[in-house]
Amino acid sequence: MTIKEEICKASQQLLASRIEHLKLKAADLFNSAANETKSTAGDKHETALALLQIEQENTRQQLRVLEEQQVLLEKIDPQIHTNEVRFGTVVQTTKGIYFISCALGKVVFENISFTAISLQSPLGMALAGKKKGADISINGNLHEIIAIDMINF
């Protein structure tokens, strides 16, 4: 398995784990709301139920975002390699390894540590279209592209 394949797999597993966690949280909130409706404590009951409903909506929104990210990740073919930065590439710079996919943040998987960023992020936009050897500067940090898709350790 190539490094790119491992990075794609790790990202998918992390996202699946986050989705599962949110689904469990949504189920817990649903159960809490069901139990809350059995209460007859007046204003306190109304407030608690309203807060649960807000939390349920926030959880549903987070779940929608993660499911959209999952669809994006599924579109990436780790077998395709390119010589310029675009959606689905793994980029090694002097500052770290970046998976241009969706905003998952820092990921540690076995012996690989990388940061999954979206193409719309400031760093993603700065890297887009660049090739090996290119320099970019973000917030005063200089990144030189060392490798694209063919990362070696």
N, CA, C and O atoms as a GROMACS GRO file, in nm:
protein
  612
    1MET      N    1   0.085  -0.118   0.000
    1MET     CA    2   0.000   0.000   0.000
    1MET      C    3   0.089   0.124   0.000
    1MET      O    4   0.185   0.132   0.077
    2THR      N    5   0.056   0.220  -0.087
    2THR     CA    6   0.135   0.343  -0.095
    2THR      C    7   0.099   0.436   0.021
    2THR      O    8  -0.003   0.418   0.088
    3ILE      N    9   0.182   0.534   0.042
    3ILE     CA   10   0.156   0.634   0.147
    3ILE      C   11   0.024   0.705   0.117
    3ILE      O   12  -0.055   0.730   0.208
    4LYS      N   13   0.000   0.738  -0.008
    4LYS     CA   14  -0.125   0.807  -0.044
    4LYS      C   15  -0.246   0.719  -0.012
    4LYS      O   16  -0.346   0.769   0.038
    5GLU      N   17  -0.237   0.591  -0.040
    5GLU     CA   18  -0.346   0.499  -0.008
    5GLU      C   19  -0.369   0.492   0.142
    5GLU      O   20  -0.484   0.491   0.188
    6GLU      N   21  -0.261   0.488   0.219
    6GLU     CA   22  -0.272   0.484   0.364
    6GLU      C   23  -0.334   0.613   0.418
    6GLU      O   24  -0.417   0.609   0.510
    7ILE      N   25  -0.295   0.726   0.361
    7ILE     CA   26  -0.350   0.855   0.404
    7ILE      C   27  -0.498   0.863   0.371
    7ILE      O   28  -0.577   0.911   0.452
    8CYS      N   29  -0.538   0.818   0.253
    8CYS     CA   30  -0.681   0.816   0.216
    8CYS      C   31  -0.758   0.726   0.312
    8CYS      O   32  -0.865   0.762   0.360
    9LYS      N   33  -0.704   0.609   0.338
    9LYS     CA   34  -0.770   0.513   0.428
    9LYS      C   35  -0.784   0.570   0.569
    9LYS      O   36  -0.890   0.560   0.630
   10ALA      N   37  -0.677   0.630   0.619
   10ALA     CA   38  -0.680   0.689   0.754
   10ALA      C   39  -0.783   0.801   0.763
   10ALA      O   40  -0.854   0.812   0.863
   11SER      N   41  -0.791   0.883   0.659
   11SER     CA   42  -0.888   0.993   0.657
   11SER      C   43  -1.031   0.938   0.656
   11SER      O   44  -1.117   0.989   0.727
   12GLN      N   45  -1.054   0.836   0.576
   12GLN     CA   46  -1.188   0.776   0.571
   12GLN      C   47  -1.225   0.713   0.705
   12GLN      O   48  -1.339   0.724   0.749
   13GLN      N   49  -1.130   0.646   0.769
   13GLN     CA   50  -1.156   0.585   0.899
   13GLN      C   51  -1.185   0.690   1.006
   13GLN      O   52  -1.275   0.673   1.087
   14LEU      N   53  -1.109   0.798   1.006
   14LEU     CA   54  -1.131   0.906   1.102
   14LEU      C   55  -1.270   0.967   1.082
   14LEU      O   56  -1.343   0.990   1.178
   15LEU      N   57  -1.304   0.992   0.959
   15LEU     CA   58  -1.434   1.050   0.929
   15LEU      C   59  -1.547   0.954   0.968
   15LEU      O   60  -1.648   0.997   1.025
   16ALA      N   61  -1.531   0.827   0.938
   16ALA     CA   62  -1.633   0.728   0.976
   16ALA      C   63  -1.649   0.723   1.128
   16ALA      O   64  -1.760   0.710   1.179
   17SER      N   65  -1.539   0.734   1.199
   17SER     CA   66  -1.543   0.734   1.346
   17SER      C   67  -1.617   0.857   1.398
   17SER      O   68  -1.698   0.847   1.490
   18ARG      N   69  -1.588   0.973   1.340
   18ARG     CA   70  -1.657   1.096   1.381
   18ARG      C   71  -1.806   1.089   1.351
   18ARG      O   72  -1.888   1.135   1.431
   19ILE      N   73  -1.842   1.031   1.237
   19ILE     CA   74  -1.983   1.017   1.201
   19ILE      C   75  -2.053   0.923   1.299
   19ILE      O   76  -2.163   0.953   1.345
   20GLU      N   77  -1.990   0.812   1.331
   20GLU     CA   78  -2.048   0.718   1.427
   20GLU      C   79  -2.068   0.783   1.563
   20GLU      O   80  -2.170   0.764   1.628
   21HIS      N   81  -1.969   0.861   1.606
   21HIS     CA   82  -1.979   0.931   1.734
   21HIS      C   83  -2.099   1.027   1.734
   21HIS      O   84  -2.175   1.032   1.831
   22LEU      N   85  -2.116   1.102   1.625
   22LEU     CA   86  -2.228   1.195   1.618
   22LEU      C   87  -2.363   1.123   1.610
   22LEU      O   88  -2.462   1.172   1.665
   23LYS      N   89  -2.366   1.009   1.544
   23LYS     CA   90  -2.491   0.932   1.540
   23LYS      C   91  -2.530   0.884   1.679
   23LYS      O   92  -2.647   0.886   1.716
   24LEU      N   93  -2.431   0.840   1.756
   24LEU     CA   94  -2.457   0.798   1.894
   24LEU      C   95  -2.504   0.916   1.978
   24LEU      O   96  -2.596   0.903   2.059
   25LYS      N   97  -2.441   1.030   1.957
   25LYS     CA   98  -2.480   1.151   2.031
   25LYS      C   99  -2.623   1.191   1.995
   25LYS      O  100  -2.701   1.229   2.083
   26ALA      N  101  -2.658   1.182   1.867
   26ALA     CA  102  -2.794   1.215   1.823
   26ALA      C  103  -2.896   1.122   1.886
   26ALA      O  104  -3.004   1.165   1.927
   27ALA      N  105  -2.862   0.994   1.894
   27ALA     CA  106  -2.953   0.897   1.956
   27ALA      C  107  -2.970   0.928   2.105
   27ALA      O  108  -3.081   0.920   2.157
   28ASP      N  109  -2.860   0.962   2.172
   28ASP     CA  110  -2.868   0.998   2.314
   28ASP      C  111  -2.955   1.122   2.335
   28ASP      O  112  -3.035   1.128   2.428
   29LEU      N  113  -2.938   1.220   2.248
   29LEU     CA  114  -3.018   1.342   2.259
   29LEU      C  115  -3.166   1.313   2.235
   29LEU      O  116  -3.253   1.369   2.302
   30PHE      N  117  -3.194   1.224   2.139
   30PHE     CA  118  -3.333   1.186   2.113
   30PHE      C  119  -3.394   1.120   2.236
   30PHE      O  120  -3.506   1.150   2.275
   31ASN      N  121  -3.317   1.029   2.297
   31ASN     CA  122  -3.366   0.962   2.418
   31ASN      C  123  -3.385   1.060   2.533
   31ASN      O  124  -3.481   1.050   2.608
   32SER      N  125  -3.293   1.154   2.546
   32SER     CA  126  -3.305   1.255   2.652
   32SER      C  127  -3.429   1.340   2.631
   32SER      O  128  -3.500   1.373   2.726
   33ALA      N  129  -3.456   1.377   2.505
   33ALA     CA  130  -3.574   1.458   2.474
   33ALA      C  131  -3.701   1.378   2.503
   33ALA      O  132  -3.799   1.433   2.554
   34ALA      N  133  -3.699   1.250   2.469
   34ALA     CA  134  -3.816   1.166   2.496
   34ALA      C  135  -3.842   1.156   2.645
   34ALA      O  136  -3.957   1.162   2.689
   35ASN      N  137  -3.736   1.143   2.723
   35ASN     CA  138  -3.751   1.137   2.869
   35ASN      C  139  -3.795   1.272   2.925
   35ASN      O  140  -3.870   1.278   3.023
   36GLU      N  141  -3.747   1.378   2.863
   36GLU     CA  142  -3.781   1.513   2.911
   36GLU      C  143  -3.929   1.543   2.889
   36GLU      O  144  -3.989   1.616   2.968
   37THR      N  145  -3.988   1.488   2.784
   37THR     CA  146  -4.129   1.514   2.758
   37THR      C  147  -4.219   1.451   2.863
   37THR      O  148  -4.335   1.489   2.878
   38LYS      N  149  -4.165   1.354   2.937
   38LYS     CA  150  -4.243   1.290   3.043
   38LYS      C  151  -4.246   1.373   3.170
   38LYS      O  152  -4.325   1.347   3.261
   39SER      N  153  -4.159   1.474   3.176
   39SER     CA  154  -4.152   1.559   3.295
   39SER      C  155  -4.263   1.663   3.293
   39SER      O  156  -4.314   1.700   3.187
   40THR      N  157  -4.300   1.708   3.409
   40THR     CA  158  -4.404   1.812   3.420
   40THR      C  159  -4.356   1.925   3.509
   40THR      O  160  -4.431   1.974   3.593
   41ALA      N  161  -4.232   1.966   3.492
   41ALA     CA  162  -4.173   2.065   3.582
   41ALA      C  163  -4.194   2.208   3.535
   41ALA      O  164  -4.126   2.298   3.585
   42GLY      N  165  -4.283   2.234   3.442
   42GLY     CA  166  -4.315   2.371   3.402
   42GLY      C  167  -4.206   2.437   3.319
   42GLY      O  168  -4.155   2.378   3.224
   43ASP      N  169  -4.170   2.563   3.358
   43ASP     CA  170  -4.071   2.642   3.283
   43ASP      C  171  -3.937   2.572   3.273
   43ASP      O  172  -3.870   2.578   3.169
   44LYS      N  173  -3.898   2.506   3.378
   44LYS     CA  174  -3.770   2.434   3.378
   44LYS      C  175  -3.774   2.326   3.269
   44LYS      O  176  -3.677   2.305   3.197
   45HIS      N  177  -3.885   2.259   3.260
   45HIS     CA  178  -3.904   2.155   3.158
   45HIS      C  179  -3.896   2.216   3.018
   45HIS      O  180  -3.830   2.160   2.930
   46GLU      N  181  -3.962   2.329   2.996
   46GLU     CA  182  -3.963   2.395   2.866
   46GLU      C  183  -3.822   2.437   2.825
   46GLU      O  184  -3.782   2.420   2.710
   47THR      N  185  -3.749   2.492   2.919
   47THR     CA  186  -3.611   2.535   2.891
   47THR      C  187  -3.522   2.416   2.858
   47THR      O  188  -3.446   2.421   2.761
   48ALA      N  189  -3.530   2.311   2.936
   48ALA     CA  190  -3.448   2.192   2.911
   48ALA      C  191  -3.481   2.132   2.775
   48ALA      O  192  -3.391   2.091   2.702
   49LEU      N  193  -3.607   2.126   2.741
   49LEU     CA  194  -3.648   2.071   2.611
   49LEU      C  195  -3.599   2.158   2.496
   49LEU      O  196  -3.554   2.106   2.394
   50ALA      N  197  -3.606   2.289   2.512
   50ALA     CA  198  -3.557   2.381   2.408
   50ALA      C  199  -3.407   2.365   2.387
   50ALA      O  200  -3.359   2.366   2.274
   51LEU      N  201  -3.334   2.351   2.497
   51LEU     CA  202  -3.189   2.332   2.486
   51LEU      C  203  -3.156   2.200   2.418
   51LEU      O  204  -3.062   2.193   2.338
   52LEU      N  205  -3.231   2.097   2.448
   52LEU     CA  206  -3.210   1.968   2.382
   52LEU      C  207  -3.238   1.977   2.232
   52LEU      O  208  -3.166   1.919   2.152
   53GLN      N  209  -3.341   2.050   2.196
   53GLN     CA  210  -3.374   2.066   2.054
   53GLN      C  211  -3.265   2.143   1.980
   53GLN      O  212  -3.232   2.110   1.866
   54ILE      N  213  -3.210   2.244   2.043
   54ILE     CA  214  -3.098   2.319   1.983
   54ILE      C  215  -2.978   2.227   1.965
   54ILE      O  216  -2.913   2.228   1.860
   55GLU      N  217  -2.948   2.149   2.066
   55GLU     CA  218  -2.834   2.056   2.059
   55GLU      C  219  -2.858   1.950   1.952
   55GLU      O  220  -2.765   1.911   1.882
   56GLN      N  221  -2.981   1.904   1.939
   56GLN     CA  222  -3.014   1.807   1.834
   56GLN      C  223  -2.991   1.868   1.696
   56GLN      O  224  -2.935   1.802   1.608
   57GLU      N  225  -3.033   1.991   1.675
   57GLU     CA  226  -3.014   2.056   1.545
   57GLU      C  227  -2.866   2.078   1.516
   57GLU      O  228  -2.821   2.057   1.403
   58ASN      N  229  -2.789   2.120   1.616
   58ASN     CA  230  -2.644   2.136   1.597
   58ASN      C  231  -2.579   2.004   1.560
   58ASN      O  232  -2.492   2.000   1.472
   59THR      N  233  -2.619   1.898   1.625
   59THR     CA  234  -2.563   1.765   1.596
   59THR      C  235  -2.600   1.721   1.456
   59THR      O  236  -2.516   1.667   1.384
   60ARG      N  237  -2.726   1.744   1.415
   60ARG     CA  238  -2.768   1.710   1.278
   60ARG      C  239  -2.687   1.788   1.174
   60ARG      O  240  -2.647   1.734   1.072
   61GLN      N  241  -2.662   1.916   1.202
   61GLN     CA  242  -2.583   1.999   1.110
   61GLN      C  243  -2.440   1.947   1.100
   61GLN      O  244  -2.385   1.937   0.990
   62GLN      N  245  -2.380   1.915   1.212
   62GLN     CA  246  -2.244   1.860   1.211
   62GLN      C  247  -2.239   1.728   1.135
   62GLN      O  248  -2.145   1.702   1.060
   63LEU      N  249  -2.340   1.647   1.153
   63LEU     CA  250  -2.348   1.519   1.083
   63LEU      C  251  -2.360   1.539   0.932
   63LEU      O  252  -2.298   1.466   0.855
   64ARG      N  253  -2.440   1.636   0.890
   64ARG     CA  254  -2.452   1.666   0.746
   64ARG      C  255  -2.317   1.708   0.687
   64ARG      O  256  -2.280   1.664   0.578
   65VAL      N  257  -2.245   1.791   0.758
   65VAL     CA  258  -2.114   1.836   0.710
   65VAL      C  259  -2.019   1.717   0.696
   65VAL      O  260  -1.950   1.704   0.595
   66LEU      N  261  -2.016   1.631   0.796
   66LEU     CA  262  -1.927   1.515   0.791
   66LEU      C  263  -1.966   1.419   0.679
   66LEU      O  264  -1.880   1.362   0.613
   67GLU      N  265  -2.096   1.403   0.657
   67GLU     CA  266  -2.140   1.315   0.549
   67GLU      C  267  -2.104   1.373   0.412
   67GLU      O  268  -2.071   1.299   0.320
   68GLU      N  269  -2.109   1.506   0.398
   68GLU     CA  270  -2.065   1.570   0.274
   68GLU      C  271  -1.915   1.549   0.255
   68GLU      O  272  -1.870   1.524   0.143
   69GLN      N  273  -1.838   1.559   0.362
   69GLN     CA  274  -1.694   1.535   0.353
   69GLN      C  275  -1.667   1.390   0.314
   69GLN      O  276  -1.574   1.362   0.238
   70GLN      N  277  -1.747   1.298   0.367
   70GLN     CA  278  -1.730   1.157   0.333
   70GLN      C  279  -1.751   1.134   0.184
   70GLN      O  280  -1.677   1.058   0.121
   71VAL      N  281  -1.852   1.200   0.126
   71VAL     CA  282  -1.877   1.190  -0.018
   71VAL      C  283  -1.756   1.242  -0.096
   71VAL      O  284  -1.715   1.182  -0.195
   72LEU      N  285  -1.700   1.354  -0.050
   72LEU     CA  286  -1.581   1.409  -0.116
   72LEU      C  287  -1.463   1.311  -0.111
   72LEU      O  288  -1.396   1.288  -0.211
   73LEU      N  289  -1.440   1.254   0.007
   73LEU     CA  290  -1.329   1.160   0.022
   73LEU      C  291  -1.345   1.038  -0.068
   73LEU      O  292  -1.247   0.987  -0.123
   74GLU      N  293  -1.468   0.992  -0.084
   74GLU     CA  294  -1.493   0.874  -0.168
   74GLU      C  295  -1.463   0.901  -0.314
   74GLU      O  296  -1.442   0.807  -0.391
   75LYS      N  297  -1.459   1.027  -0.355
   75LYS     CA  298  -1.430   1.063  -0.493
   75LYS      C  299  -1.281   1.058  -0.526
   75LYS      O  300  -1.242   1.060  -0.642
   76ILE      N  301  -1.198   1.050  -0.422
   76ILE     CA  302  -1.053   1.051  -0.443
   76ILE      C  303  -1.005   0.911  -0.477
   76ILE      O  304  -1.032   0.815  -0.404
   77ASP      N  305  -0.935   0.899  -0.588
   77ASP     CA  306  -0.873   0.773  -0.628
   77ASP      C  307  -0.725   0.780  -0.591
   77ASP      O  308  -0.649   0.852  -0.655
   78PRO      N  309  -0.684   0.705  -0.487
   78PRO     CA  310  -0.544   0.713  -0.443
   78PRO      C  311  -0.445   0.655  -0.544
   78PRO      O  312  -0.324   0.670  -0.528
   79GLN      N  313  -0.495   0.589  -0.648
   79GLN     CA  314  -0.408   0.534  -0.752
   79GLN      C  315  -0.365   0.640  -0.853
   79GLN      O  316  -0.267   0.622  -0.925
   80ILE      N  317  -0.439   0.751  -0.856
   80ILE     CA  318  -0.407   0.858  -0.951
   80ILE      C  319  -0.302   0.950  -0.889
   80ILE      O  320  -0.319   1.001  -0.779
   81HIS      N  321  -0.195   0.970  -0.962
   81HIS     CA  322  -0.086   1.057  -0.916
   81HIS      C  323  -0.071   1.172  -1.014
   81HIS      O  324  -0.090   1.157  -1.135
   82THR      N  325  -0.036   1.286  -0.961
   82THR     CA  326  -0.022   1.405  -1.044
   82THR      C  327   0.106   1.478  -1.004
   82THR      O  328   0.164   1.451  -0.899
   83ASN      N  329   0.149   1.570  -1.087
   83ASN     CA  330   0.271   1.645  -1.056
   83ASN      C  331   0.240   1.786  -1.009
   83ASN      O  332   0.331   1.866  -0.989
   84GLU      N  333   0.110   1.818  -0.992
   84GLU     CA  334   0.073   1.949  -0.938
   84GLU      C  335  -0.033   1.932  -0.831
   84GLU      O  336  -0.108   1.834  -0.831
   85VAL      N  337  -0.038   2.027  -0.740
   85VAL     CA  338  -0.131   2.020  -0.627
   85VAL      C  339  -0.273   2.048  -0.675
   85VAL      O  340  -0.300   2.149  -0.741
   86ARG      N  341  -0.362   1.956  -0.641
   86ARG     CA  342  -0.505   1.971  -0.670
   86ARG      C  343  -0.581   1.886  -0.569
   86ARG      O  344  -0.520   1.820  -0.484
   87PHE      N  345  -0.714   1.887  -0.578
   87PHE     CA  346  -0.795   1.807  -0.488
   87PHE      C  347  -0.754   1.660  -0.497
   87PHE      O  348  -0.746   1.603  -0.606
   88GLY      N  349  -0.728   1.600  -0.381
   88GLY     CA  350  -0.692   1.459  -0.376
   88GLY      C  351  -0.543   1.430  -0.372
   88GLY      O  352  -0.502   1.314  -0.364
   89THR      N  353  -0.461   1.534  -0.377
   89THR     CA  354  -0.317   1.509  -0.374
   89THR      C  355  -0.263   1.512  -0.231
   89THR      O  356  -0.322   1.572  -0.141
   90VAL      N  357  -0.151   1.446  -0.215
   90VAL     CA  358  -0.076   1.449  -0.090
   90VAL      C  359   0.049   1.530  -0.118
   90VAL      O  360   0.126   1.499  -0.210
   91VAL      N  361   0.069   1.634  -0.039
   91VAL     CA  362   0.180   1.727  -0.063
   91VAL      C  363   0.273   1.726   0.057
   91VAL      O  364   0.229   1.743   0.171
   92GLN      N  365   0.400   1.707   0.031
   92GLN     CA  366   0.500   1.718   0.136
   92GLN      C  367   0.574   1.849   0.116
   92GLN      O  368   0.633   1.873   0.011
   93THR      N  369   0.569   1.934   0.220
   93THR     CA  370   0.643   2.060   0.216
   93THR      C  371   0.747   2.056   0.328
   93THR      O  372   0.757   1.961   0.404
   94THR      N  373   0.823   2.162   0.334
   94THR     CA  374   0.923   2.172   0.441
   94THR      C  375   0.857   2.187   0.578
   94THR      O  376   0.924   2.173   0.681
   95LYS      N  377   0.727   2.216   0.581
   95LYS     CA  378   0.654   2.234   0.708
   95LYS      C  379   0.569   2.113   0.746
   95LYS      O  380   0.518   2.108   0.858
   96GLY      N  381   0.553   2.017   0.656
   96GLY     CA  382   0.473   1.900   0.689
   96GLY      C  383   0.410   1.836   0.568
   96GLY      O  384   0.436   1.873   0.453
   97ILE      N  385   0.325   1.735   0.596
   97ILE     CA  386   0.255   1.663   0.491
   97ILE      C  387   0.108   1.703   0.497
   97ILE      O  388   0.048   1.705   0.604
   98TYR      N  389   0.052   1.736   0.380
   98TYR     CA  390  -0.085   1.782   0.371
   98TYR      C  391  -0.162   1.697   0.271
   98TYR      O  392  -0.114   1.669   0.161
   99PHE      N  393  -0.281   1.657   0.311
   99PHE     CA  394  -0.371   1.584   0.223
   99PHE      C  395  -0.478   1.684   0.180
   99PHE      O  396  -0.558   1.728   0.262
  100ILE      N  397  -0.480   1.718   0.053
  100ILE     CA  398  -0.573   1.817   0.002
  100ILE      C  399  -0.705   1.745  -0.026
  100ILE      O  400  -0.723   1.684  -0.131
  101SER      N  401  -0.795   1.755   0.070
  101SER     CA  402  -0.921   1.681   0.060
  101SER      C  403  -1.032   1.757   0.130
  101SER      O  404  -1.104   1.835   0.067
  102CYS      N  405  -1.047   1.736   0.257
  102CYS     CA  406  -1.146   1.809   0.337
  102CYS      C  407  -1.083   1.843   0.472
  102CYS      O  408  -0.984   1.783   0.512
  103ALA      N  409  -1.141   1.937   0.539
  103ALA     CA  410  -1.083   1.990   0.662
  103ALA      C  411  -1.103   1.895   0.780
  103ALA      O  412  -1.200   1.907   0.855
  104LEU      N  413  -1.012   1.801   0.794
  104LEU     CA  414  -1.016   1.708   0.907
  104LEU      C  415  -0.915   1.745   1.014
  104LEU      O  416  -0.923   1.697   1.128
  105GLY      N  417  -0.820   1.829   0.978
  105GLY     CA  418  -0.718   1.867   1.074
  105GLY      C  419  -0.604   1.766   1.078
  105GLY      O  420  -0.583   1.690   0.984
  106LYS      N  421  -0.532   1.768   1.189
  106LYS     CA  422  -0.415   1.681   1.205
  106LYS      C  423  -0.460   1.537   1.228
  106LYS      O  424  -0.550   1.511   1.308
  107VAL      N  425  -0.396   1.445   1.156
  107VAL     CA  426  -0.429   1.303   1.165
  107VAL      C  427  -0.298   1.227   1.188
  107VAL      O  428  -0.198   1.250   1.120
  108VAL      N  429  -0.302   1.136   1.284
  108VAL     CA  430  -0.188   1.047   1.307
  108VAL      C  431  -0.238   0.906   1.284
  108VAL      O  432  -0.334   0.862   1.348
  109PHE      N  433  -0.173   0.835   1.194
  109PHE     CA  434  -0.213   0.700   1.159
  109PHE      C  435  -0.088   0.615   1.148
  109PHE      O  436  -0.003   0.638   1.062
  110GLU      N  437  -0.078   0.516   1.236
  110GLU     CA  438   0.041   0.431   1.243
  110GLU      C  439   0.165   0.519   1.252
  110GLU      O  440   0.181   0.590   1.351
  111ASN      N  441   0.251   0.517   1.152
  111ASN     CA  442   0.372   0.598   1.159
  111ASN      C  443   0.363   0.726   1.075
  111ASN      O  444   0.464   0.793   1.052
  112ILE      N  445   0.242   0.759   1.029
  112ILE     CA  446   0.224   0.874   0.941
  112ILE      C  447   0.149   0.984   1.016
  112ILE      O  448   0.047   0.959   1.079
  113SER      N  449   0.202   1.106   1.007
  113SER     CA  450   0.134   1.222   1.064
  113SER      C  451   0.116   1.323   0.950
  113SER      O  452   0.212   1.362   0.884
  114PHE      N  453  -0.010   1.364   0.928
  114PHE     CA  454  -0.038   1.458   0.821
  114PHE      C  455  -0.154   1.546   0.863
  114PHE      O  456  -0.221   1.521   0.963
  115THR      N  457  -0.176   1.650   0.785
  115THR     CA  458  -0.288   1.740   0.809
  115THR      C  459  -0.378   1.738   0.686
  115THR      O  460  -0.333   1.767   0.574
  116ALA      N  461  -0.505   1.704   0.707
  116ALA     CA  462  -0.602   1.704   0.597
  116ALA      C  463  -0.665   1.843   0.590
  116ALA      O  464  -0.728   1.889   0.686
  117ILE      N  465  -0.647   1.909   0.476
  117ILE     CA  466  -0.700   2.045   0.458
  117ILE      C  467  -0.785   2.050   0.331
  117ILE      O  468  -0.770   1.967   0.241
  118SER      N  469  -0.873   2.146   0.326
  118SER     CA  470  -0.954   2.163   0.205
  118SER      C  471  -0.880   2.252   0.106
  118SER      O  472  -0.790   2.328   0.142
  119LEU      N  473  -0.920   2.240  -0.017
  119LEU     CA  474  -0.861   2.323  -0.122
  119LEU      C  475  -0.901   2.469  -0.103
  119LEU      O  476  -0.834   2.559  -0.154
  120GLN      N  477  -1.009   2.492  -0.029
  120GLN     CA  478  -1.057   2.628  -0.006
  120GLN      C  479  -0.990   2.696   0.112
  120GLN      O  480  -1.009   2.816   0.134
  121SER      N  481  -0.911   2.622   0.190
  121SER     CA  482  -0.839   2.682   0.302
  121SER      C  483  -0.729   2.775   0.248
  121SER      O  484  -0.689   2.761   0.132
  122PRO      N  485  -0.681   2.868   0.329
  122PRO     CA  486  -0.575   2.957   0.280
  122PRO      C  487  -0.452   2.880   0.228
  122PRO      O  488  -0.397   2.914   0.124
  123LEU      N  489  -0.410   2.778   0.302
  123LEU     CA  490  -0.294   2.700   0.257
  123LEU      C  491  -0.330   2.620   0.131
  123LEU      O  492  -0.249   2.612   0.039
  124GLY      N  493  -0.448   2.563   0.128
  124GLY     CA  494  -0.492   2.487   0.011
  124GLY      C  495  -0.494   2.573  -0.114
  124GLY      O  496  -0.449   2.531  -0.221
  125MET      N  497  -0.548   2.695  -0.101
  125MET     CA  498  -0.553   2.787  -0.216
  125MET      C  499  -0.412   2.827  -0.260
  125MET      O  500  -0.385   2.839  -0.380
  126ALA      N  501  -0.323   2.847  -0.163
  126ALA     CA  502  -0.187   2.886  -0.198
  126ALA      C  503  -0.111   2.772  -0.267
  126ALA      O  504  -0.028   2.796  -0.355
  127LEU      N  505  -0.140   2.649  -0.227
  127LEU     CA  506  -0.073   2.533  -0.286
  127LEU      C  507  -0.130   2.493  -0.421
  127LEU      O  508  -0.060   2.434  -0.504
  128ALA      N  509  -0.257   2.524  -0.445
  128ALA     CA  510  -0.327   2.481  -0.567
  128ALA      C  511  -0.250   2.516  -0.693
  128ALA      O  512  -0.208   2.630  -0.714
  129GLY      N  513  -0.232   2.415  -0.776
  129GLY     CA  514  -0.166   2.434  -0.906
  129GLY      C  515  -0.015   2.436  -0.900
  129GLY      O  516   0.050   2.437  -1.004
  130LYS      N  517   0.043   2.438  -0.781
  130LYS     CA  518   0.190   2.445  -0.768
  130LYS      C  519   0.252   2.307  -0.794
  130LYS      O  520   0.186   2.204  -0.782
  131LYS      N  521   0.380   2.310  -0.830
  131LYS     CA  522   0.454   2.187  -0.858
  131LYS      C  523   0.572   2.174  -0.762
  131LYS      O  524   0.605   2.266  -0.688
  132LYS      N  525   0.634   2.058  -0.766
  132LYS     CA  526   0.750   2.030  -0.682
  132LYS      C  527   0.854   2.141  -0.702
  132LYS      O  528   0.885   2.182  -0.814
  133GLY      N  529   0.909   2.188  -0.587
  133GLY     CA  530   1.011   2.293  -0.590
  133GLY      C  531   0.954   2.432  -0.571
  133GLY      O  532   1.029   2.526  -0.545
  134ALA      N  533   0.823   2.447  -0.583
  134ALA     CA  534   0.762   2.579  -0.567
  134ALA      C  535   0.766   2.623  -0.421
  134ALA      O  536   0.758   2.540  -0.330
  135ASP      N  537   0.777   2.753  -0.401
  135ASP     CA  538   0.774   2.812  -0.267
  135ASP      C  539   0.646   2.892  -0.253
  135ASP      O  540   0.604   2.963  -0.345
  136ILE      N  541   0.584   2.880  -0.135
  136ILE     CA  542   0.469   2.964  -0.104
  136ILE      C  543   0.487   3.016   0.038
  136ILE      O  544   0.554   2.954   0.121
  137SER      N  545   0.426   3.130   0.064
  137SER     CA  546   0.433   3.188   0.197
  137SER      C  547   0.293   3.211   0.250
  137SER      O  548   0.211   3.275   0.184
  138ILE      N  549   0.265   3.158   0.368
  138ILE     CA  550   0.136   3.176   0.434
  138ILE      C  551   0.163   3.226   0.576
  138ILE      O  552   0.233   3.161   0.653
  139ASN      N  553   0.107   3.339   0.609
  139ASN     CA  554   0.123   3.398   0.742
  139ASN      C  555   0.269   3.404   0.786
  139ASN      O  556   0.301   3.379   0.902
  140GLY      N  557   0.355   3.438   0.694
  140GLY     CA  558   0.496   3.450   0.726
  140GLY      C  559   0.572   3.318   0.731
  140GLY      O  560   0.692   3.317   0.757
  141ASN      N  561   0.503   3.207   0.706
  141ASN     CA  562   0.568   3.075   0.703
  141ASN      C  563   0.596   3.036   0.559
  141ASN      O  564   0.505   3.030   0.476
  142LEU      N  565   0.721   3.008   0.530
  142LEU     CA  566   0.760   2.968   0.395
  142LEU      C  567   0.752   2.816   0.383
  142LEU      O  568   0.810   2.743   0.463
  143HIS      N  569   0.681   2.770   0.282
  143HIS     CA  570   0.667   2.628   0.251
  143HIS      C  571   0.733   2.603   0.116
  143HIS      O  572   0.702   2.672   0.018
  144GLU      N  573   0.822   2.508   0.110
  144GLU     CA  574   0.875   2.464  -0.019
  144GLU      C  575   0.817   2.326  -0.045
  144GLU      O  576   0.822   2.239   0.042
  145ILE      N  577   0.762   2.305  -0.163
  145ILE     CA  578   0.704   2.175  -0.197
  145ILE      C  579   0.817   2.078  -0.229
  145ILE      O  580   0.894   2.098  -0.322
  146ILE      N  581   0.824   1.972  -0.149
  146ILE     CA  582   0.928   1.870  -0.165
  146ILE      C  583   0.880   1.757  -0.256
  146ILE      O  584   0.956   1.708  -0.340
  147ALA      N  585   0.753   1.716  -0.239
  147ALA     CA  586   0.700   1.605  -0.319
  147ALA      C  587   0.548   1.618  -0.328
  147ALA      O  588   0.482   1.676  -0.242
  148ILE      N  589   0.495   1.562  -0.436
  148ILE     CA  590   0.350   1.558  -0.458
  148ILE      C  591   0.312   1.414  -0.492
  148ILE      O  592   0.361   1.358  -0.590
  149ASP      N  593   0.226   1.357  -0.412
  149ASP     CA  594   0.172   1.222  -0.426
  149ASP      C  595   0.274   1.110  -0.406
  149ASP      O  596   0.235   0.998  -0.370
  150MET      N  597   0.397   1.133  -0.427
  150MET     CA  598   0.500   1.029  -0.410
  150MET      C  599   0.584   1.061  -0.287
  150MET      O  600   0.701   1.096  -0.298
  151ILE      N  601   0.522   1.049  -0.170
  151ILE     CA  602   0.586   1.083  -0.044
  151ILE      C  603   0.674   0.967   0.001
  151ILE      O  604   0.633   0.851  -0.005
  152ASN      N  605   0.793   0.998   0.044
  152ASN     CA  606   0.884   0.897   0.097
  152ASN      C  607   0.922   0.930   0.240
  152ASN      O  608   0.936   1.046   0.278
  153PHE      N  609   0.938   0.826   0.320
  153PHE     CA  610   0.983   0.843   0.459
  153PHE      C  611   1.120   0.785   0.477
  153PHE      O  612   1.175   0.790   0.587
   0.00000   0.00000   0.00000
